[in-house]
């Protein structure tokens, strides 16, 4: 059985053909007929608007060049995926409090709220996935692709460009790569920079001598005394698939993580419960699953006290 194509998938195909400006007359007639359907027209305009906002806003020549280069580099399924991500970004930006704000052609601010996760394309064909409660500011020029992580967590898939480094600033740390996959986290405890693929240099200031981070390593702590260690890649990036992984962590920290990532909120009935050590993998939209695990492992009483609030109390013998 052939699965019917969704309007968004066909829209990405048609948009890619239109961008090439070589659509034969027969295909043009087919496109016009396809656009006569209101759902198809909306899907096409979503992709068109997303690509304009993220790559062509204001007609900036440098952004046009990056945009065209990204389209040329992507062909077939990869091009359709790139355009599809643009459409998804606009759809997400309009719902659930996720924000995408263009300051100019080469600058944007992207943010997420509690329980919201967003993957968005960047003007050169790279992409970023933001964890809940995160904010980045993007600035692309002819010399550098710069991103500042103001708060939260971001996973970058940077297209390779040896002549224009991809640079992410988080607090007092600057991570720079010619291209690759890496994750940057920034919060009250400082920054954490994890490299999954590629090469990465991390420095305390622009122009300073950087420290090399190899694939599979994570650098964390203040710039003055960073700690380099082997990374638990699966555990540290599990949030991208909707899960949180804990390895002998205090329940107070687990609760804080749940409350950041999930629309459900956990409350400790007694402060001393925060010292309990927890290990395991949980869906961060699965408060009921977590409640069952706490009751089974520690005999705690976890009950729903509001529409989206769960209270953790000592068990009957506590």
N, C-alpha and C positions, 0 to 999 in steps of 0.2 A: 504494500500500500504506500503510495506517495504522499508525504505530508504536505498539505497546502502551505504555500509560502506566506509568511506574515507580511503585512504592508511595509514594515520597517526594513525587512531584509531586501525586498524588491526595490525600495526607495534608495538604499545604499548603492545597489547595482546601477540604477538609472542615473543617480547623481554622479557616480564615477564616469559613466559614459558621457554625460553632459559636460563634465569638466575637461574631457579630452577634446571637446569641440570637433569631433569627427563622426557624429552620429549620422548614419545613412538615412536617406529619405524614408525607407521602409521602417526602420527602427523609430524614426521621429513620429510616424503615424501611430505606431504601436504605443509609444510613450504618451502621445496625446490621448489615446483611448484609455490608457491606464490611469492617467491623471483625471479623467472625467469622473472617476469614483471619488467621492468626498473623503473617505478614509485614506485612500492612497495619496490624495493631494495633501492631506494633513501630515502624513508620514514623511512625504518628500520635503515639505516646507520645514519640518522639524530638523531633518538632517541638514538642509540648506542653511537654516538659521544657526544651528550649532557650529557648523564649519565656519560661517562668517564671523560669529562672535569669538571663536577660539583662534582664528587664524587670519582673518581679513579685515577686522573691524577698522574703519577709518581709512582703508586703502593703503596702509603703511607698506612701503616697498619691501622692507626687510621681512615683514611677516608674510607678504605675498610670496617672497622667494622661498621661505621655509615651508609655507603651505604647499606650494607647487612641488618642492623637493620631496615632501612627505608623500604626496600623491604619486609621484613618479616612482618612488622607492617601493611602494606597496602595489602589488598586482594580484588579480584573482581574489581568492578568499581573504588574503591579508589586507587588501585594500577595502574590501567590504567590511571587514572587522573594524578597521580604523574609522570608516565613516559611520558604522553602526554605533561605535562608542560615542561619537559626537552627538548623535541623536539621543542616545541614552542620557548623556550629561545634561542636555537641555530639559529632558523630561524630568530628571531627578531634581534639577535646580528649581523647578516650579512647585515642588511638593515636599511636605515633611520638614520644612525649615532649612533644607540644604541651600546654601547660598552660592551663587556665582556672580561676581560683580566685576565688570570691566572698567578699569580706570582709564585705559587708553588702548591703542592697538596692540601694544606689546606688554601690557600689564594686566593682571587680574588678581582678584582675591577669591579664594575658594574656601568654604567652611562647611562643617557638618555639626549637627546637634546631637543630643543624647539618643543613642540607639540607631544612629544613621551612619551608613557606610556608602561611600561614593567613589566610583572610578571615572576619571575624566581624562580626555585627550589633551595634550599640550600642542602648541602651534607647530613644532617640528616633527610630530608623529610619536613622540614619547608619551607616556601616560603615568598618571599618579592615582593611587588608591588611598583615600583618607579613611582613617578609623573614626569612630564617633568622637564628638567634642574636639575636633581638630580644625586648624586654620593655617593656610599657606598663602603667601603672596608671591606671584610669579612675575618675573621681568626678563624678557628675552631681547637680546640685541644681536648685532652682527658679530660680536666678540665673545659673548658669554650667554649661557642659559642659566639664569639665577633664580633660585627659589628660597624664600625664607619661611621656615616653620616656626610660627609664633606659639603654637601649643598643640599638644596631641601627638599623633603618630601618622606617618605617611610612608607608603611603599612606592618606590620609583622604578619604572622600567624605562631607562634612558637610552634612546637611540644613539648609536656610536657616531661621534663627530670629533675627530682628534684635533681639529682646528678651532673648535668652540666647546670648551669644557662645560659639563653640567655640574653646577655648584649649588649645594644646599647648606644654608646657615641655620644653626639651631643654638640659640644662646651664644656661648663663647666658642663654639666649634664650627669649623667650616669644612665640609666634606666635598671633595672634588673628584670627578670621574670623567673619562672620555666617553663612557657608555657602559651600561650594565644594569644589574638589578640589586637594589639595596634599600634598606629601611632605616628611617630616622625617627627617633622618639624624643620628645622634649617636654619636661614638666618640672615640678618643684625639685625633684631629685637630680636635675641636670639633664644631660643628653645621653642617648644611647644610639650608636651607629652600627648597623649590622650589614655585612656584605654577603650576598648570595652568589653573585656571578660578576666577573669583571675585575677591575682594579680600582682602588680607592686610596686617596690621600686625605688625611684629616689634619688640619692645622688650627692653632689657637687664634690666628689673625691672618688677614689677607697678606700674602707675600711672605709669611713665616714658613719655616721649614716644616713640612708635613710629616706625619707618621703614616706608614703604609699599613693598610688593613687588607689582609688576604681573604679570598673567598672562604666562607665558613667561619669567619672570626667576627667578634663583636667588641667594639670599643665603648666604654662607658665611664661616667664620672666627670669631674671638672677638667677643663683644658690643662690646668697646671699639673695634674697628676692622674691622667686617664689610665684605665685598666684594660688591657687587651686579653681576650680569652677566646677559647673555642665556643662557638655559638650553638645553641639548640635551635637550629633553623626551623624545624617543624613546630616546636612549641612557641617560639617567639613570633612566628608569622601565622599562627592558627586563626587569629582574629579575621583574616581575610576570607576564611570559609565559615565564619560565624561561630567559632569556638574559642574558649579561653582554656589555657593549659596551666596548671599549677603544680609545682614540685616542692613540697614541704614548705608552703608559705602560710603566714599567719592569716587566720580567718578575717581579721580586720582588713588586711590587704586584699583578700579575695572579695570581700563585700565592696570595697572601694572600686575594684576593677569591674564587678558586675554593675555597679551603679553608674559607671562611666559608659560602658558599652551597651547596656540593656535599657529598654523602655520600662522594664520591671525594676523596682527599687527594693533593696534589702536593708533591714534595720536590725541592729544588735540590741536585744532586750536588756543585756547586761554587759558592761564594758569588759569584764574579765573573760567573756567568751571569745574576744578578739585574739587571745593568745593561742587558741587551738590551731594546730598545724594541719594543713589540708593539701592533699595531692589528688590530681585527677584531671580529666578533660570534660568540659561542660559546654553546651550550647549557651551563648549569652542571651538568647531569647527564651531560655528554658528554665525559668525560676522554679517551676514545679518539679523538673528533673533534679535540680540542685537541692531542693527541699527534701526530696526522697533520699538523696545520697547522705545528707547531713543527719537525717533521722536514723538511717540504717547504720551509718558508721559511728556516730557519736551519741545516739539516743537523744538528740536535740528535738525540740518541738518547733517546727517551722509552719506558720499558718498565714493565710492571706488575710490582711486586715484592711485592705482597700482595693480599689479597682486594679491597681498595679503596684501594690506595696505588700511585701512579705516580711514578717517579724520572726526573728530567730530567738527562741527562748530555751532555757535549760529544760531537760526532759523531766518526767515525773520524779525521778530519783535525784535530780540535780539540785 
